């Protein structure tokens, strides 16, 4: 059942890519396994799925420990908010941290990555809708954060991430997706860098996100069922 769900989502991604002139290999499906048991990850892992998204550091640490003796191990990415006091654990656990939102957090991640001789891949989470209850850097502070991150030798900035407005209005969502893509393009031009990743789109809007340039879609409930 899980693999059927995963394959159905992947098929829809491929169809969306064809519809919007995208190359399917440019869009990666991240299976969001937060709050789900190791047995579910194990089932997908045995069928070739490697990338899993987690919201909570401690939960991901426990899951990584569970799979430490397995021949094939899952690759965990952090998509939830990260407190700077958990930076050390995060660096040792995640291949990609998608939720960097402040200079303080970036500096902490860099410090611990340097200590273990790791180059930590990160995305900057942008609060594209400027909602006070949401995590992410606001647009006005984005360039300053990018400038700081680029000065840190143990961080590798790969792109931007966003969580869209909680609305069923696709016009609102599309406007936000397009805005993030525009910010990425602007940053690439200003800093003369390449930012290959745009993490946007979840279970209910990933096809629209693909239309607007997403390279990582974070899908949980459409694969694992409701939480």
C-alpha positions, -999 to 999 in steps of 0.1 A, spaced: 0 0 0 27 25 9 47 18 -22 15 21 -43 9 55 -27 45 66 -33 44 54 -69 11 72 -75 26 105 -63 56 99 -84 34 93 -115 16 125 -108 49 143 -105 59 129 -139 26 140 -155 29 175 -140 65 177 -154 53 167 -188 24 192 -186 45 221 -176 76 214 -196 98 203 -167 123 174 -167 111 147 -142 147 141 -130 147 178 -118 120 172 -93 127 151 -62 100 135 -41 107 137 -4 86 113 17 76 131 49 78 104 76 73 126 106 54 109 135 53 77 114 69 44 127 102 30 115 83 0 101 68 23 74 102 38 65 116 3 64 89 -8 39 97 20 15 134 16 21 132 -20 10 117 -8 -23 144 17 -31 131 49 -15 159 67 3 149 103 11 127 110 41 116 143 57 114 148 95 101 177 115 116 169 149 153 165 157 149 140 185 125 118 166 149 117 136 178 109 159 159 79 173 150 67 138 186 71 126 198 50 155 172 24 147 186 20 112 223 23 122 228 -15 119 209 -18 86 228 -24 54 207 2 36 200 34 56 175 61 50 186 97 42 169 121 66 163 158 59 150 183 84 119 202 72 106 215 106 118 244 127 152 241 143 162 257 176 199 267 177 205 246 208 198 215 188 223 224 160 249 199 171 223 170 169 210 183 136 244 185 119 251 149 129 217 136 117 206 154 86 220 154 51 200 186 43 186 211 67 158 229 49 147 253 77 175 277 83 160 311 91 185 332 110 221 342 113 223 328 148 211 294 136 234 294 106 264 303 128 257 275 152 253 250 124 285 261 109 303 258 142 293 221 147 298 212 111 333 225 112 340 205 144 332 172 126 347 183 93 314 182 75 300 205 48 264 209 59 239 213 30 211 238 39 181 257 25 169 290 38 133 289 48 115 320 37 83 333 53 68 342 19 34 351 33 49 372 61 27 356 87 39 361 123 30 326 133 51 310 106 88 302 107 112 316 81 131 347 73 111 376 60 119 389 25 135 422 38 161 402 58 168 375 32 198 391 14 215 398 47 211 362 58 224 349 25 255 372 27 262 358 62 258 322 51 281 326 21 308 337 45 306 304 65 329 278 52 311 247 65 277 255 51 266 249 15 236 270 6 216 249 -19 184 271 -23 152 282 -7 122 265 10 88 278 19 55 266 35 26 282 16 -4 299 31 -30 275 45 -56 282 19 -75 263 -8 -71 293 -31 -47 281 -58 -42 316 -71 -28 326 -37 -6 296 -36 7 301 -72 15 337 -64 36 326 -34 54 299 -54 62 323 -82 75 348 -56 99 323 -41 112 314 -75 117 351 -83 136 356 -50 159 327 -59 166 341 -93 173 376 -78 197 361 -52 216 341 -79 221 373 -99 230 395 -69 255 371 -54 267 354 -86 258 320 -71 238 289 -82 209 279 -60 196 247 -76 169 238 -51 134 252 -45 116 232 -18 79 240 -22 47 221 -25 31 195 -2 5 168 -6 -23 191 -17 -4 214 -40 28 198 -52 16 197 -89 11 235 -88 45 239 -72 61 220 -100 45 243 -125 62 272 -106 97 257 -105 98 234 -74 127 209 -74 117 192 -41 82 184 -31 75 173 5 47 148 5 35 131 37 -2 123 40 -6 113 3 20 86 10 17 76 46 -20 86 53 -33 112 76 -16 119 109 
